[in-house]
Amino acid sequence: MAKNNSGNFSVEIPLDASQVEGFKPDKGVKVMVKDGKSRLYSQVTQLNEKGTGIASFGFDEYPGTLYVVVGPEDATDQELLGLQTINLTVSGRQWQERNELHVKPILIS
């Protein structure tokens, strides 16, 4: 089961589907993060009318390198890992004495 808890470290992951023609905010987007110890955290994020939203994750300890996967809201965490989805790797070096990260928006096409 994936965890979604707040803690001493946090990351904000902006999502941007504003370029999707005819976009309607009727479905959410599942965002899953796998930390450096292979722990999974996930949440469903709703996008607004403009096609943007933010997924926020908290970690009790330094998470290391993060592997971020974005996919359909009804996929399980394990399915997301096996699907051809949008993904991003956030290097552990990006934390550099910071407890909060704000990554560049993930574009959803």
Secondary structure, DSSP 8 states (H G I E B T S, - for coil): --B-B--SEEEEEEEE-TTSTT--TTS-EEEEEE-TT--EEEEEE---TTSEEEEEEEESS---SEEEEEEETT--HHHHHHS--EEEEE-GGGGTT-SEEE---EE--
